């Protein structure tokens, strides 16, 4: 949720940078940092009374032993192996890396959101595919790189895969809890999911191992983490798998709005697919509830993605 929130802020702050051709990045960077720092202080103040209980829970031995089983051990070992492979076994470069790394690096070096960039290993400029220019994921990663001091290649090929892979399997565990209700069964679900990742094959870009190793690609973050997270959020908040289905609260609808805005940032594919996911879940809830209210709530959630999609269509195909 933290990544989705910061991506949502990036979408609001950096999208004008994308639309204003060859505009300076630094003023937007300063504005972004000020907003994020302000929200951090607000969060600390707003949650100040809960930190003691959270720390007590985090270091509770009973909590960590609860649900302990052989499946937990097997899952941790297999997932740990995959995480290590992502971080230390990434000795090759995929086609999209020439876009990701060079665009982020050029943005930091030139302070301009360019439409031309150097290809890795070449002295020539080439025109960037227009689809990459209409995503705020690159200024977002450039901001992380600038604040952390990490080179873009280290950030996207070493640091992000570590955190994103753990996030993916945390999400898988929560799906196991949603479906099977017990921690032992949830860990069993994680283990067999990890086995599938190790054994499934297919076209290079859809090979399960490829998805894990290059999980930092925008479209893969959307497919493997953000959209499943949104579906899990809706399923849990509405008790979708239970006999009695609930509507989202006003706070939940606002959170959904933020999540959808953040999902638009990494990839244009997410901008188009996220509303389809919400529409499908809204239609299912309407049938279960025999009410139009869920679809209205999903419509509010879809709104930022639809606005961004219309803006992209206008600038790419009408204005040119």
FENJO-V23431 format. One record per pair of residues at least 6 apart in sequence whose C-alpha atoms are under 6 Angstrom apart, sorted by the first residue. I is the first residue (numbers start at 0). J is the second residue. If there is no record, write none. Layout:
i & j
I & J
I & J
This chain:
i & j
3 & 258
3 & 261
6 & 261
7 & 260
7 & 261
10 & 135
10 & 264
21 & 111
21 & 112
21 & 113
22 & 111
23 & 110
23 & 111
24 & 110
24 & 111
66 & 182
66 & 183
70 & 186
70 & 187
71 & 186
74 & 190
82 & 161
85 & 212
86 & 157
97 & 119
100 & 151
100 & 152
103 & 137
103 & 141
106 & 112
114 & 126
114 & 127
115 & 125
115 & 126
115 & 127
116 & 124
116 & 125
117 & 123
117 & 124
134 & 264
135 & 264
136 & 264
136 & 265
144 & 151
167 & 224
172 & 185
172 & 189
175 & 185
175 & 188
176 & 185
196 & 207
199 & 207
200 & 206
217 & 265
217 & 266
218 & 266
221 & 269
237 & 244
237 & 245
237 & 246
238 & 244
255 & 300
256 & 300
260 & 303
263 & 269
263 & 270
270 & 304
274 & 301
277 & 297
281 & 293
281 & 294
281 & 297
285 & 291
285 & 293
